[in-house]
Amino acid sequence: MTVKTLFALLLPASSAALFAQTTPDLQSRLTAVEAAAKSAQSAGDNAWMLVSAALVLMMTGPGLALFYGGLVRRKNVLGTMMHSFILMAVVTVLWALVGYSLAFGGSGHVIGNFQFAFLNGVGSAPNTDYAPTIPQTTFMVYQLMFAIITPALISGAFAERMKFSAMLLFTVLWTLVVYFPMAHMVWGKGGLLNAFGGGEIPCFDFAGGTVVHITSGVSALVCAIYLGKRLGYPHAPMKPHNLVISFIGACLLWVGWFGFNAGSALAASGLASSAFAATHFGAAAATLAWLAAEWIHSGKPSVLGGISGCVAGLVAITPASGFVKPLPAMAIGAAAGIVCYLMVTRIKPMFGYDDALDAFGVHGMGGTLGAILTGVFATSAINDGLKDAAGKVQPLGLVDGNARQVLNQIIGAGISWVLAVVGTLVILKVVDMVVGLRVSREEEVQGLDTSMHNEEGYIFES
């Protein structure tokens, strides 16, 4: 046997032996690299989501508190701001007890179950049904911030005339009856309207057009009609007492809304960046559209018009933010600026209801418009998360060739309207029977700051 032949016979055996020695080491290194990559992704996503949760909470206090507080008369500023502040505490406790579980537990069509009641099982491990790269505690806290601000938005309709005790009871019941079921239907596993979770009516709502804005805005209209007008409305002057603090509040809302919409990607991802951009462009277009309409009609653009237009645009782009490109986002914002302006300045006076801070005109109508236009402009070029059984990306909206999605969006908005109207009306009747809804005539004249809280927002003493 030649040396060459012997070498040829021994080479495969030695290569196999060498491979056998190195493979375990290589595999362990690859496993370690993969684990490190996942850990880095989880850390980045978690950091972004914690910041987003803080931004959304900032929208309620100080954002909404200042925005609403400046729009009422001076004698009601503290009472109005207290509505937003106290809900940061009340809804948080309710969320820990049953709220999170009813919204995100189980897989029912309309409501969750009690698997996470008292936050049982909610810890550092992810809930893979919703956010696989962040701790479930982070997801839970982030969703809590949405539950806090939604009923706070309603308070703009009954400002200056509802008892504090009635507001507290109303909020608890409304959150249980309206918000938790709607959140589960749209975002919960197996929810009726959850397009990405097996819903029978696939409705796109990236960050809360139906869940937050339609429910709160429509409920606000019901509250305004049920409670009746403020004393002297619309003949007595009821101008905002401090537009400076409302201006600051609106700016805080604009900034906080990035956590609201971009955070709804539930990861520090390209989708979050897209939602961030859509949010900003939509708000900017709505601001300009409202001001232009006002300028043409009244001859002057107002600060109140500018900040109202900004909020209208933010509301309308919310359901679409994770599905649309920047230019369609501007189209949605511009449409919202004009439609909401007409609702506030034309339709409301025509019907004569006293929606004190225009919660319905901005949130109810802006949310409805945004939900429907999401069905028009949603595209898989931005969000490719909807796939068929074979893994093929599905068309989303009308621009993708899926005209039926517009109908799905209308149905989803309609369900939100019906739940809000029926649920709110029943709750108002219950609260009215238990504690009474409206303050007395003397208390309303005196102002809620003094009559409800025995304090004054401004002390002018030398």
C-alpha positions as CSV (number, residue, x, y, z in Angstrom):
1,M,0.0,0.0,0.0
2,T,1.4,3.3,-1.0
3,V,1.7,6.4,1.2
4,K,-0.8,8.2,-1.1
5,T,-3.3,5.4,-0.8
6,L,-2.9,5.3,3.0
7,F,-3.4,9.1,3.3
8,A,-6.6,8.9,1.2
9,L,-8.0,6.3,3.5
10,L,-7.1,8.1,6.7
11,L,-8.2,11.6,5.7
12,P,-11.9,11.1,5.9
13,A,-11.6,9.4,9.3
14,S,-9.4,12.2,10.7
15,S,-11.8,14.8,9.3
16,A,-14.7,13.1,10.9
17,A,-12.9,12.9,14.2
18,L,-11.9,16.6,13.9
19,F,-15.5,17.6,13.1
20,A,-16.8,15.6,15.9
21,Q,-14.5,17.4,18.3
22,T,-15.3,20.9,17.0
23,T,-19.1,20.6,16.3
24,P,-20.2,20.7,20.0
25,D,-18.0,23.8,20.6
26,L,-19.3,25.5,17.4
27,Q,-22.9,24.7,18.3
28,S,-22.6,26.0,21.8
29,R,-21.1,29.2,20.5
30,L,-24.0,29.6,18.0
31,T,-26.5,29.0,20.7
32,A,-24.8,31.6,22.9
33,V,-24.9,34.2,20.0
34,E,-28.5,33.5,19.4
35,A,-29.4,33.9,23.1
36,A,-27.5,37.1,23.2
37,A,-29.3,38.5,20.1
38,K,-32.7,37.6,21.6
39,S,-31.7,39.2,24.9
40,A,-30.6,42.4,23.2
41,Q,-33.8,42.6,21.2
42,S,-35.9,42.0,24.3
43,A,-34.0,44.7,26.2
44,G,-34.4,47.2,23.4
45,D,-38.1,46.4,22.9
46,N,-38.7,46.6,26.6
47,A,-37.0,49.9,27.0
48,W,-39.1,51.4,24.2
49,M,-42.3,50.0,25.6
50,L,-41.6,51.4,29.1
51,V,-41.0,54.8,27.6
52,S,-44.1,54.5,25.5
53,A,-46.2,53.6,28.6
54,A,-44.8,56.7,30.4
55,L,-45.7,58.9,27.3
56,V,-49.3,57.6,27.2
57,L,-49.7,58.3,31.0
58,M,-48.4,61.8,30.3
59,M,-51.2,62.3,27.9
60,T,-53.7,62.0,30.7
61,G,-51.8,63.9,33.4
62,P,-50.6,66.5,32.7
63,G,-51.7,66.6,29.0
64,L,-55.4,66.1,29.1
65,A,-55.8,67.6,32.5
66,L,-54.2,70.9,31.3
67,F,-56.0,70.8,27.9
68,Y,-59.4,70.4,29.4
69,G,-58.6,72.5,32.5
70,G,-57.9,75.6,30.5
71,L,-61.0,75.3,28.4
72,V,-63.5,75.5,31.3
73,R,-64.4,78.6,33.3
74,R,-62.1,79.6,36.2
75,K,-64.4,78.3,38.9
76,N,-64.3,74.8,37.5
77,V,-60.6,74.4,36.6
78,L,-59.6,72.2,39.6
79,G,-62.7,70.0,39.3
80,T,-62.1,69.4,35.6
81,M,-58.4,68.6,36.1
82,M,-59.3,66.3,39.0
83,H,-61.3,64.1,36.6
84,S,-58.2,63.2,34.7
85,F,-56.0,62.8,37.8
86,I,-58.2,60.6,39.8
87,L,-58.7,58.2,37.0
88,M,-55.0,57.5,37.0
89,A,-55.7,55.9,40.4
90,V,-59.2,54.5,40.1
91,V,-58.7,52.7,36.7
92,T,-55.3,51.4,37.8
93,V,-56.8,49.6,40.8
94,L,-59.6,48.2,38.7
95,W,-57.2,47.1,36.0
96,A,-55.1,45.1,38.5
97,L,-58.2,43.4,40.0
98,V,-60.0,42.3,36.9
99,G,-59.5,44.8,34.0
100,Y,-56.4,43.3,32.4
101,S,-57.8,39.8,32.6
102,L,-61.2,40.8,31.1
103,A,-59.4,42.6,28.2
104,F,-56.6,40.2,27.4
105,G,-57.4,36.9,29.2
106,G,-58.9,34.0,27.4
107,S,-60.1,33.8,23.8
108,G,-63.8,34.7,23.8
109,H,-65.4,36.7,21.1
110,V,-66.6,39.6,23.3
111,I,-64.9,39.5,26.7
112,G,-61.9,37.8,28.3
113,N,-61.9,35.7,31.4
114,F,-60.4,35.8,34.9
115,Q,-57.1,34.0,34.3
116,F,-55.1,37.1,35.0
117,A,-57.4,38.4,37.8
118,F,-55.4,40.1,40.6
119,L,-52.5,40.0,38.0
120,N,-52.1,36.3,38.7
121,G,-49.4,34.9,36.4
122,V,-48.4,38.3,35.1
123,G,-44.6,38.5,35.5
124,S,-41.3,38.8,33.6
125,A,-42.1,36.1,31.1
126,P,-43.7,37.3,27.9
127,N,-47.3,36.7,26.9
128,T,-46.6,35.2,23.5
129,D,-50.1,35.8,22.3
130,Y,-49.5,39.5,22.3
131,A,-45.9,40.7,22.8
132,P,-43.3,37.8,22.6
133,T,-40.2,40.0,23.2
134,I,-41.2,42.0,26.3
135,P,-42.2,40.9,29.8
136,Q,-46.0,40.5,30.3
137,T,-45.8,43.1,33.1
138,T,-44.6,45.7,30.6
139,F,-47.4,44.8,28.2
140,M,-49.9,44.9,31.0
141,V,-48.7,48.4,32.2
142,Y,-48.7,49.7,28.6
143,Q,-52.3,48.7,28.0
144,L,-53.3,50.1,31.4
145,M,-52.4,53.6,30.2
146,F,-55.0,53.3,27.4
147,A,-57.6,52.2,29.9
148,I,-56.9,55.3,32.0
149,I,-57.2,58.0,29.3
150,T,-60.3,56.6,27.6
151,P,-62.9,57.5,30.3
152,A,-61.0,60.7,31.0
153,L,-61.8,61.8,27.5
154,I,-65.5,61.5,28.2
155,S,-65.3,64.0,31.1
156,G,-65.0,66.8,28.5
157,A,-68.7,66.4,27.7
158,F,-70.1,66.7,31.2
159,A,-67.6,69.2,32.5
160,E,-68.9,71.9,34.9
161,R,-72.0,70.0,35.9
162,M,-71.5,66.4,37.1
163,K,-71.1,65.4,40.7
164,F,-67.6,64.0,41.6
165,S,-69.2,60.9,43.3
166,A,-71.3,60.3,40.1
167,M,-68.2,60.6,37.9
168,L,-66.4,58.0,40.0
169,L,-69.2,55.5,39.9
170,F,-69.9,56.2,36.2
171,T,-66.2,55.6,35.3
172,V,-66.0,52.3,37.2
173,L,-69.2,50.9,35.6
174,W,-68.3,52.3,32.1
175,T,-64.9,50.8,32.1
176,L,-66.3,47.4,33.0
177,V,-69.3,47.5,30.6
178,V,-67.9,49.3,27.6
179,Y,-64.1,49.6,27.6
180,F,-63.0,46.1,28.6
181,P,-65.3,44.3,26.2
182,M,-64.4,46.6,23.3
183,A,-60.6,46.2,24.0
184,H,-61.0,42.4,24.0
185,M,-63.1,42.4,20.8
186,V,-60.5,44.5,18.9
187,W,-57.2,43.5,20.4
188,G,-57.8,40.3,22.5
189,K,-57.1,36.8,21.3
190,G,-60.2,35.4,19.5
191,G,-61.9,38.9,19.7
192,L,-64.8,39.4,17.3
193,L,-63.1,42.3,15.5
194,N,-59.5,41.2,15.8
195,A,-58.1,41.0,12.3
196,F,-54.9,39.5,13.5
197,G,-56.4,37.1,16.1
198,G,-59.0,35.2,14.2
199,G,-61.8,37.7,14.5
200,E,-65.0,36.9,12.5
201,I,-65.2,40.6,11.4
202,P,-61.5,41.6,10.7
203,C,-61.2,45.2,11.7
204,F,-58.0,47.2,11.7
205,D,-57.4,49.4,14.7
206,F,-53.7,49.8,15.4
207,A,-53.9,52.0,18.5
208,G,-57.5,52.7,19.5
209,G,-59.7,54.4,17.0
210,T,-62.7,52.2,17.9
211,V,-61.5,51.1,21.4
212,V,-60.6,54.5,22.7
213,H,-61.9,57.4,20.6
214,I,-65.3,56.2,19.2
215,T,-66.3,54.7,22.6
216,S,-65.3,57.7,24.6
217,G,-66.6,60.3,22.0
218,V,-70.0,58.6,21.5
219,S,-70.4,58.1,25.2
220,A,-69.6,61.7,25.7
221,L,-72.5,62.7,23.4
222,V,-74.9,60.5,25.4
223,C,-73.7,62.1,28.6
224,A,-74.1,65.6,27.3
225,I,-77.7,64.9,26.1
226,Y,-78.7,63.0,29.3
227,L,-77.4,65.6,31.7
228,G,-78.7,68.5,29.8
229,K,-77.2,71.9,29.2
230,R,-75.1,74.0,31.6
231,L,-77.0,76.8,33.2
232,G,-77.1,79.7,30.8
233,Y,-75.9,77.7,27.8
234,P,-75.7,78.8,25.0
235,H,-76.5,82.5,25.8
236,A,-74.2,83.2,28.7
237,P,-70.5,83.6,27.9
238,M,-68.6,80.4,28.6
239,K,-65.2,81.1,27.1
240,P,-62.0,79.2,28.1
241,H,-60.5,80.8,31.1
242,N,-56.9,80.0,30.3
243,L,-55.8,79.1,26.8
244,V,-52.2,79.1,27.8
245,I,-52.5,76.0,29.9
246,S,-54.7,74.4,27.2
247,F,-52.0,75.2,24.7
248,I,-49.4,73.4,26.9
249,G,-51.7,70.5,27.4
250,A,-52.2,70.1,23.6
251,C,-48.4,70.1,23.0
252,L,-48.0,67.4,25.7
253,L,-50.8,65.4,24.0
254,W,-49.0,65.7,20.6
255,V,-45.7,64.4,22.1
256,G,-47.3,61.7,24.2
257,W,-49.3,60.4,21.2
258,F,-46.1,59.0,19.8
259,G,-46.1,56.5,22.7
260,F,-49.8,55.9,22.0
261,N,-49.4,55.1,18.4
262,A,-45.8,54.1,17.7
263,G,-45.8,52.1,21.0
264,S,-48.6,50.0,19.7
265,A,-46.1,48.2,17.5
266,L,-45.1,46.6,20.8
267,A,-41.5,46.6,19.7
268,A,-38.7,49.0,18.8
269,S,-39.2,48.1,15.1
270,G,-39.6,49.6,11.6
271,L,-43.4,49.5,12.2
272,A,-43.0,51.7,15.2
273,S,-41.0,54.2,13.1
274,S,-43.7,54.1,10.4
275,A,-46.5,54.7,13.0
276,F,-44.5,57.5,14.5
277,A,-44.1,59.3,11.2
278,A,-47.8,58.8,10.3
279,T,-48.9,60.2,13.6
280,H,-46.8,63.4,13.2
281,F,-47.8,64.0,9.6
282,G,-51.5,63.4,10.3
283,A,-51.5,65.8,13.2
284,A,-49.7,68.5,11.2
285,A,-52.1,68.3,8.3
286,A,-55.2,68.4,10.6
287,T,-53.9,71.5,12.3
288,L,-53.5,73.3,9.1
289,A,-56.8,72.1,7.7
290,W,-58.8,73.3,10.8
291,L,-57.0,76.6,10.8
292,A,-57.6,77.2,7.1
293,A,-61.3,76.4,7.5
294,E,-61.6,78.7,10.5
295,W,-59.6,81.5,8.8
296,I,-61.9,81.3,5.7
297,H,-65.0,81.3,7.8
298,S,-64.3,83.8,10.6
299,G,-61.4,85.8,9.1
300,K,-58.9,84.9,11.8
301,P,-57.0,81.7,12.8
302,S,-57.3,81.1,16.5
303,V,-55.0,79.3,19.0
304,L,-58.0,77.3,20.2
305,G,-58.7,76.2,16.6
306,G,-55.0,75.2,16.1
307,I,-54.9,73.0,19.2
308,S,-58.3,71.5,18.5
309,G,-57.2,70.6,14.9
310,C,-54.1,69.0,16.2
311,V,-56.0,66.7,18.5
312,A,-58.6,65.9,15.8
313,G,-55.7,64.8,13.5
314,L,-54.1,62.7,16.3
315,V,-57.5,61.0,16.9
316,A,-58.2,60.2,13.3
317,I,-54.7,58.8,12.5
318,T,-54.7,56.6,15.6
319,P,-56.4,53.5,14.0
320,A,-54.5,53.9,10.8
321,S,-51.1,54.8,12.1
322,G,-49.6,51.3,11.8
323,F,-51.1,50.6,8.3
324,V,-50.7,53.7,6.2
325,K,-47.9,55.6,4.4
326,P,-47.1,59.3,5.3
327,L,-49.0,61.0,2.5
328,P,-52.3,59.0,3.1
329,A,-51.7,59.9,6.8
330,M,-51.7,63.6,5.9
331,A,-54.9,63.0,3.8
332,I,-56.6,61.4,6.8
333,G,-55.5,64.3,9.1
334,A,-56.6,67.0,6.7
335,A,-60.1,65.3,6.4
336,A,-60.3,65.1,10.1
337,G,-59.4,68.8,10.5
338,I,-62.3,69.9,8.2
339,V,-64.9,67.3,9.4
340,C,-64.3,67.9,13.1
341,Y,-64.3,71.7,12.6
342,L,-67.7,71.5,10.9
343,M,-69.0,69.2,13.7
344,V,-68.0,71.6,16.4
345,T,-68.9,74.9,14.7
346,R,-71.9,73.9,12.6
347,I,-73.5,70.6,13.6
348,K,-73.4,71.1,17.4
349,P,-75.1,74.5,17.3
350,M,-77.7,73.1,14.9
351,F,-78.7,70.3,17.3
352,G,-78.1,72.4,20.4
353,Y,-76.6,69.7,22.7
354,D,-74.0,71.0,25.2
355,D,-70.8,68.9,24.7
356,A,-68.8,71.3,26.8
357,L,-65.3,70.6,25.5
358,D,-66.3,68.9,22.2
359,A,-65.4,65.4,23.1
360,F,-67.9,64.0,20.6
361,G,-67.1,66.4,17.8
362,V,-63.4,65.7,18.0
363,H,-63.1,62.1,19.4
364,G,-66.4,60.6,18.3
365,M,-66.4,61.9,14.8
366,G,-62.6,62.0,14.4
367,G,-62.4,58.4,15.6
368,T,-65.2,57.2,13.3
369,L,-63.7,59.0,10.2
370,G,-60.2,57.6,11.0
371,A,-61.5,54.0,11.4
372,I,-63.3,54.1,8.0
373,L,-60.4,55.7,6.2
374,T,-58.1,53.1,7.6
375,G,-60.0,50.6,5.4
376,V,-59.2,52.8,2.4
377,F,-55.5,53.5,2.9
378,A,-54.2,50.4,4.9
379,T,-51.5,48.6,2.9
380,S,-49.4,45.6,3.4
381,A,-46.4,47.6,2.2
382,I,-46.4,49.1,5.7
383,N,-47.8,46.2,7.8
384,D,-47.3,42.7,6.4
385,G,-48.6,41.0,9.6
386,L,-51.8,39.6,8.0
387,K,-51.0,36.3,6.3
388,D,-53.0,33.3,5.1
389,A,-52.5,29.7,6.2
390,A,-49.7,29.3,3.7
391,G,-47.9,32.3,5.1
392,K,-48.7,34.6,2.1
393,V,-49.1,38.3,2.9
394,Q,-52.7,39.4,2.5
395,P,-53.9,42.7,1.0
396,L,-55.2,45.1,3.6
397,G,-57.2,48.1,2.4
398,L,-58.9,49.5,-0.7
399,V,-55.5,50.7,-2.0
400,D,-54.3,47.1,-1.9
401,G,-57.4,45.9,-3.8
402,N,-59.3,44.8,-0.7
403,A,-62.5,46.9,-1.0
404,R,-64.3,44.8,1.5
405,Q,-62.1,46.1,4.3
406,V,-64.0,49.4,4.1
407,L,-67.2,47.6,5.0
408,N,-65.4,45.7,7.8
409,Q,-64.3,49.1,9.2
410,I,-67.8,50.5,9.0
411,I,-69.2,47.4,10.8
412,G,-66.5,47.7,13.5
413,A,-67.2,51.4,14.1
414,G,-70.9,50.6,14.2
415,I,-70.5,48.0,16.9
416,S,-68.4,50.5,18.9
417,W,-71.2,53.1,18.5
418,V,-73.9,50.7,19.6
419,L,-72.0,49.4,22.6
420,A,-71.1,53.0,23.7
421,V,-74.7,54.3,23.3
422,V,-76.5,51.4,25.0
423,G,-73.9,50.9,27.7
424,T,-73.6,54.5,28.6
425,L,-77.3,55.1,28.7
426,V,-77.9,52.2,31.1
427,I,-75.0,53.2,33.3
428,L,-76.2,56.9,33.5
429,K,-79.6,55.7,34.6
430,V,-78.1,53.5,37.3
431,V,-75.8,56.2,38.6
432,D,-78.6,58.7,38.6
433,M,-80.7,56.4,40.7
434,V,-77.9,55.6,43.1
435,V,-76.1,58.9,43.8
436,G,-77.6,61.4,41.4
437,L,-75.7,62.7,38.4
438,R,-75.9,66.5,38.4
439,V,-74.9,69.0,41.0
440,S,-77.5,71.4,42.3
441,R,-78.2,74.7,40.7
442,E,-76.5,76.5,43.6
443,E,-73.4,74.3,43.4
444,E,-73.2,74.8,39.6
445,V,-73.4,78.6,40.0
446,Q,-70.8,78.5,42.8
447,G,-68.5,76.3,40.7
448,L,-67.3,72.7,41.2
449,D,-63.9,73.7,42.6
450,T,-65.6,75.1,45.7
451,S,-68.8,73.0,45.9
452,M,-67.1,69.6,45.2
453,H,-63.6,70.1,46.5
454,N,-63.7,73.1,48.8
455,E,-60.8,74.7,47.0
456,E,-60.0,77.4,44.4
457,G,-57.7,77.1,41.5
458,Y,-56.5,80.7,41.7
459,I,-56.1,82.8,44.9
460,F,-55.7,86.5,44.2
461,E,-54.7,88.0,47.5
462,S,-52.2,90.7,48.2
